[in-house]
């Protein structure tokens, strides 16, 4: 099957992609959209938010389309969900004192935090939630501090992090003010 994208579809903007790999990915992505829309092959059951690993793998292995890519939201949710501890009780990090984050967590900017200073503590938790792996979460976060800070902290982290943590740990969602 020959496919050429000489001109973009009507009503779309043309953008220049910097590398051949990105151009190839964009072509595959656009082709997938066109084929999916034309054939009506969208799989709504596996495309719903929170479908988890089975949803993403199911969409990628779908026989109804040659290539199906998960959405950015699905990829982010999957990334954060894979890092979660089994329970909040596993979080055994320090509750006070000075903490220095490893380079793979704080790869830019401040690395040392004083947990006795509320703003620094909030910044450390935000950084660890966004960049830390499972072991980092367990060793750097304290369960009681996380629960106590969650009503404010949830407004400082990305929507994907917030949803993954609140879905996995209802105790955090219950700590959320009704107005937020």
C-alpha positions as CSV (number, residue, x, y, z in Angstrom):
1,X,0.0,0.0,0.0
2,X,1.5,3.3,-1.1
3,X,1.0,6.2,1.3
4,X,2.2,9.7,0.7
5,X,1.5,12.8,2.7
6,X,2.2,15.4,0.1
7,X,-0.3,17.9,1.6
8,X,-1.8,17.9,5.0
9,X,-5.6,17.3,5.4
10,X,-7.7,20.4,5.1
11,X,-7.9,22.4,8.3
12,X,-4.7,21.1,9.8
13,X,-1.5,22.9,10.5
14,X,1.9,21.8,9.1
15,X,4.7,21.5,11.5
16,X,8.4,20.7,10.9
17,X,9.8,17.9,12.9
18,X,13.6,18.1,13.7
19,X,14.7,14.5,13.0
20,X,13.9,11.7,10.7
21,X,12.8,9.5,13.5
22,X,10.2,12.0,14.7
23,X,9.0,12.5,11.1
24,X,8.6,8.7,10.7
25,X,6.8,8.4,14.1
26,X,4.4,11.3,13.1
27,X,3.7,9.6,9.7
28,X,2.9,6.3,11.4
29,X,0.8,8.0,14.0
30,X,-1.2,10.0,11.4
31,X,-1.6,6.9,9.2
32,X,-3.0,5.0,12.2
33,X,-5.4,7.8,12.8
34,X,-6.6,7.9,9.2
35,X,-7.0,4.1,9.0
36,X,-8.7,3.9,12.4
37,X,-11.1,6.7,11.5
38,X,-11.9,5.3,8.1
39,X,-12.4,1.7,9.2
40,X,-14.1,2.6,12.5
41,X,-11.6,0.4,14.3
42,X,-11.3,2.3,17.5
43,X,-11.3,0.0,20.6
44,X,-13.2,2.1,23.2
45,X,-13.1,-0.6,25.9
46,X,-9.3,-0.6,26.1
47,X,-8.9,3.1,25.4
48,X,-10.7,4.3,28.5
49,X,-8.5,6.1,31.1
50,X,-7.1,3.8,33.8
51,X,-7.3,0.7,31.6
52,X,-3.9,-0.2,32.9
53,X,-1.3,-2.5,31.2
54,X,-3.9,-4.7,29.6
55,X,-5.5,-1.7,27.9
56,X,-2.3,-0.4,26.5
57,X,-1.0,-3.8,25.4
58,X,-4.5,-4.7,24.1
59,X,-4.6,-1.6,21.9
60,X,-1.0,-2.2,20.6
61,X,-1.8,-5.8,19.7
62,X,-5.2,-5.1,18.2
63,X,-5.7,-7.0,15.0
64,X,-8.0,-4.3,13.6
65,X,-5.2,-1.8,13.0
66,X,-1.6,-2.2,11.8
67,X,-0.1,0.1,14.4
68,X,-1.9,1.5,17.5
69,X,-0.1,3.8,19.9
70,X,-1.2,4.5,23.4
71,X,-2.1,8.1,24.3
72,X,0.4,10.2,26.2
73,X,-2.0,10.1,29.2
74,X,-2.0,6.3,29.2
75,X,1.8,6.2,29.0
76,X,2.2,8.6,31.9
77,X,-0.4,6.9,34.1
78,X,1.3,3.6,33.4
79,X,4.7,5.0,34.3
80,X,3.5,6.4,37.6
81,X,1.4,3.4,38.5
82,X,4.4,1.0,38.0
83,X,6.3,2.9,40.6
84,X,3.8,2.8,43.4
85,X,4.5,0.9,46.6
86,X,2.1,-1.9,47.5
87,X,0.7,0.2,50.4
88,X,1.2,3.6,52.1
89,X,2.6,1.7,55.1
90,X,5.7,0.8,53.0
91,X,6.7,4.5,52.9
92,X,9.4,4.6,55.6
93,X,11.4,7.7,54.7
94,X,12.6,10.3,57.2
95,X,10.1,12.6,58.9
96,X,12.7,15.3,59.9
97,X,16.2,16.4,59.3
98,X,18.2,16.9,56.1
99,X,17.8,14.7,53.1
100,X,19.9,14.7,50.0
101,X,18.3,13.3,46.8
102,X,20.2,11.0,44.5
103,X,21.1,12.4,41.1
104,X,18.6,10.2,39.2
105,X,15.8,11.9,41.2
106,X,17.0,15.5,41.4
107,X,19.0,15.8,38.2
108,X,18.6,19.5,38.1
109,X,18.5,22.2,40.7
110,X,18.3,21.7,44.5
111,X,19.3,18.3,45.8
112,X,19.5,18.8,49.6
113,X,16.3,19.5,51.6
114,X,15.5,20.3,55.2
115,X,12.3,18.4,56.1
116,X,11.8,20.8,59.1
117,X,11.1,23.6,56.7
118,X,7.6,23.2,55.2
119,X,8.3,24.6,51.7
120,X,11.4,22.5,51.3
121,X,9.6,19.4,52.5
122,X,6.8,20.1,50.0
123,X,9.3,20.6,47.2
124,X,11.1,17.3,48.1
125,X,7.9,15.4,48.0
126,X,6.8,16.9,44.7
127,X,10.2,16.0,43.2
128,X,10.3,12.5,44.5
129,X,6.7,11.8,43.4
130,X,7.5,13.0,39.9
131,X,11.0,11.6,39.4
132,X,11.5,8.8,41.9
133,X,11.4,5.1,41.3
134,X,9.6,2.6,43.6
135,X,12.7,2.3,45.9
136,X,13.1,6.1,46.1
137,X,9.4,6.5,47.1
138,X,9.8,3.9,49.8
139,X,13.0,5.3,51.3
140,X,12.5,9.0,50.8
141,X,8.8,9.5,51.6
142,X,7.2,9.2,55.1
143,X,3.6,7.9,55.2
144,X,2.3,10.3,57.8
145,X,3.9,13.3,56.2
146,X,2.5,12.4,52.7
147,X,-1.0,11.9,54.1
148,X,-0.8,15.2,56.1
149,X,0.6,17.2,53.1
150,X,-1.6,15.6,50.4
151,X,-4.4,18.2,50.3
152,X,-1.8,20.8,49.2
153,X,0.7,18.5,47.5
154,X,-2.0,17.2,45.1
155,X,-2.4,20.7,43.7
156,X,1.4,20.9,43.0
157,X,1.9,17.6,41.2
158,X,0.7,16.7,37.7
159,X,-2.9,15.4,37.2
160,X,-1.5,12.0,36.2
161,X,0.5,11.6,39.4
162,X,-2.5,12.8,41.5
163,X,-5.0,10.4,39.8
164,X,-2.7,7.4,40.1
165,X,-2.0,7.9,43.8
166,X,-5.6,8.7,44.7
167,X,-6.9,5.7,42.7
168,X,-4.4,3.4,44.4
169,X,-4.7,4.8,47.9
170,X,-8.3,5.9,48.7
171,X,-7.0,7.3,52.1
172,X,-5.4,10.1,50.1
173,X,-8.5,10.9,48.1
174,X,-10.5,11.1,51.4
175,X,-8.0,13.8,52.6
176,X,-9.0,16.0,49.7
177,X,-11.1,19.1,50.5
178,X,-14.4,19.0,48.7
179,X,-13.9,22.4,47.1
180,X,-10.6,21.4,45.4
